[in-house]
Amino acid sequence: MNEQTFSLQPFPSTKSLPNLKIAGNIARNGNKLVIRYMLEGDLKEIALAFAQRLVEKPTGGIARPSNAQSRKHKLWEDTCFEFFLGIKDYQRYWEFNLSPAGHWNVYRFDGYREGMQEEIAFTTLPFSVENQADGLALALDVDLGKIISANQEIKVAITTVIKHRDGEVTYWALTHRGAEADFHLRDSFIIEL
């Protein structure tokens, strides 16, 4: 198993950031990828929507709300945990978006920001979100066998979009290689698994 820890850095901006830290770990065992994010700090300054896990039915019993763990577009417009995955020495790559509200999506690109398509190989992307006293934890275990083979080396960029309550957005990544915040730059896919 190949496991690495990470710590994300905000893209330099003029906005003063709340006292935040985004860290975690990522591991690959064959085609199973496990990624864990931990967001710590002054979360009351961040616009966060949480999934309602279970609700009581008026007739008794418990049901999952219809929006739990559902596919949704443009998650990057709000607080969103992301990672980008590419096969080493190939142009094709995937963008995985995970919202604390339980929404998700996966997009496939043929090259740098080219040929964006929803990746239909994934019909579900179950992940967990835990609101803790000192932060927020998000964890995903995913089988990559639907898009790559176990013997292919992958390169990963880990990123997060943080939307502040005032509407300002900050962009966090392992590294920022461009003049603007751009998570799609292959130079920023620096974790090899």
N, C-alpha and C positions, 0 to 999 in steps of 0.2 A: 504494500500500500504506500502510495506517495501522498504525504500530508504536509501542508504548509500553513503557517499563520500569516495574517495580513493586517495592515493598518492603513486606512484610507486618509488622504489629505485633501483639503478643500482647494478648488481652483482659486488662485489669488484674485481677490476682488476688493472693492472699497468698503463693502458692507462689513460691519462688525458682527462676528458670528457668536451665537450663544456658545457656552462652554460645552462643546460636543466632542465625542470620540466615537469613531466607527472602526471596529476591528472584528476579527473573526478567524475562521480557519476553513480550508478547503482540502479535500482529499479525493483521490481516485483509486478505486480498486477494480481492475478490469474495466467494465463499462459503467460501473456505479460511481456517480459523482455525488459527494456530500459537501454542502456549503452551509456555513453558519455565520450569521452576522450578529453583532452586538452593538446597539446604538446606546450610548450612555451620555448623560449630561442633563442640561436644562430642557427637558422635553416639552414643558408647557409653552415654549416659544415656537414649537414646530406644529405645523398643520398635520395631524395624524388622524386618519379614520381607521377604526378597528372593526374587524369582522365580528358579527354577532354569531357566536358558535352555536348556541342552542336556544330555542324559544319555546315557550309553552303554547300549546294549541288551546283555543277557547273551549274545545270539547274535551280537554284533558290530554295528557301525554306531551311528548316533546318532539319537535321537528326541526330540521335544519332550514334556515332561511334560503330562499331561492338564489340569493346573490353570493352565498358562501362558495369559495373556491371556483369562481367562474372566470372565463376568458373575457378580457376587456381590452380595448385599444387605448392608446395614448396615455398609458399609466405614468410615463415620464413627466406629465404635466403637473403631477402631485408628488408627494413623498413616495419614493419607489426604490427598492433594492434591485440591483441589476448585475448581470455579468455577461460578458461577451466571450464566446468560445470559438476558436478556429482550429482547423487541422493544420499542423505544422507544414509549412511550404506549400499550402493551398490558399487560394484567394477567398473561397467560400467561408462564411462564418455565420454564427447565430447570436441573437440577442435575447436574453431571458429577462423578463420583467416580473417582479413580485411586489405586490402592494400589501401594506399592513392590513388593509380592508379585506384581504382574501382574494383579490383579483390577480390574474396572471396573464402572460402571453409570451409566445416565443416567435421570433421572426428569423427568417433565413435571408442572407444577402449573398449575391454572386461575387461581389467585390466591394471595394470601399463605397458604402452607401448606394450600391447599385442592385437593382432587381429585388427590392424588399418584398417579401411575401410572408404571410402568416405560415408558420411551420405546422402543417396539418398532421405530421407524424405524432404529435402530442395532442391527445384529446382531454387529458387531465394533467395537472401539475401540482399534486398535493404537497403542501408545505405547512409548517406550523408557525404561529406568531404568538409570543408570550409577552404580555405587558408585566414587567417586573418593577419592583420598588425603585431600583436605580437605573432603569432603562427598558429597552425593548430588545427581545431576541427573536430572530427569524431563522428558520432552519428548513433546508430542502434536501431530500434524497431523491435523485433522479437516475433512471436507467438511460444511458446515452445510446444504447444499442439500436434505437430507432433512427439515429442519424449518423453514427460513426461505428467503426469496428473497434474492438478492444485493443488491437495492436497498433492503432494509429495514435501518434503523439499529438497532444493538443496543447494549445497556448491559450491562456485565459486572462482577461482584463476584468477586474472586480470594481464595481462602481455603485454609487448611490446618488440619487437626487433628493435633496432636502428642501421642502417648501415651508417657508416660515409663515407664521400667522399673518404677517403684514403683506403676504403675497410674493415677497422676494424669494428667488430660488437660488440655491447654491449647489455646486456640482463637486462630488467627491470621487476620487479614484486612487489607485495604487501610485500612479504617476500621471502627470499632465505633460504631454509632449508637443502640444500645439499652442499657437498664439491665443486661441480661444478654447474653451472647454469642449472637447470632442472625444467622446468615448469610443468612436469607431476607428480611430487611428491604430493600425496594426502594431506600430511601435510601442503601444501601451499594453499589448497582450504579453505581459512579462512573466507570468507564472506558467511553467512548463510541467505538464502532468502526463 
